[in-house]
């Protein structure tokens, strides 16, 4: 039995399929042209202390202002940014960083925690986790979109802090967490930027040095590595 499904797709028993000629090609919509795409999941990775969180603050500031992107100086469309940070305090670290970067703070939001309820019906706060709360993140984005500039960027720093009980080294479990996140990014047309660390292993392919499962790198639209310039200790390189 075959019937026409959504978006031109057909259903044969329980298989959904579509002739490729009926799929309309569309260009990638970039947050930062050529570097970070809307509707996609990307990763920023590097050793501790190299400024990954500072880079994220700068990207959030440019987004919030509708400023100009580094290097090619293309103009950004003004939007809102949502930040999940497990390592930096909003009052003494995140806000000062954003202010230093010239952000419009009205267009930057911090997701602090999730309200839960115990068996006695009492409310408590718990950490956001990707296994249970991606739909809650989507609801927050939709709420912000009503009030102000639509959300263009979500920063998850570091992504390893928000995995819940999932094993970060298990490919299947990591893919199960990232798949709903990628779907949400596509549906709400936001760029998701996860921050991660490198392992201490040396002499292997760079993608294999991402902390946790190789699924993090495989699932990402692009992985950006942050490293020191060997010729200038004060300079950082952002390399795909």
Order of alpha helices (4+ residues) and beta strands (2+ residues): beta-beta-beta-beta-beta-beta-alpha-beta-alpha-beta-beta-beta-alpha-beta-alpha-beta-alpha-beta-beta
